């Protein structure tokens, strides 16, 4: 096995996920160890899930078990929750822009002359709100 890879059940090697966070020597020392065993298909499923979360298989199993035991989010879901929060905030900003467009329309009604940017702003706002609403719905569905 080469450095930076993990063994796959079929004998090939898969790249190891990059490690993030503090080095283990800077974390609180853990004294208890639990060993788990998987057949090839189970290991393959854990390996894929770990890679999707950017964790090693051991780290994924540990984080998943601890999250389940403490009632917290499973590994991999927190980035989705953070993304959903960002999308919701962006959707609010786009809606505020839509309010500005409505004010421009109010001015149009008062003066009879539309600002030259109004049609483009309305089209951009409509597309952006539709995309953000769909993205928020998709993210919400993934998290549930």
Secondary structure, 3 states (H helix, E strand, C coil): CCCCEEECCCCCEEECCCCCCCCHHHCCCCCCCCCCCCCHHHHHHHHHHHHHHCCCHHHHHHHHHHHHHHCCCCCCHHHHHHHHHHHHHHHHHHHHHHHHHHHHHHHHHHHCCCCCCHHHHHHHHHHHHHHHHHHHHHHHHHHC
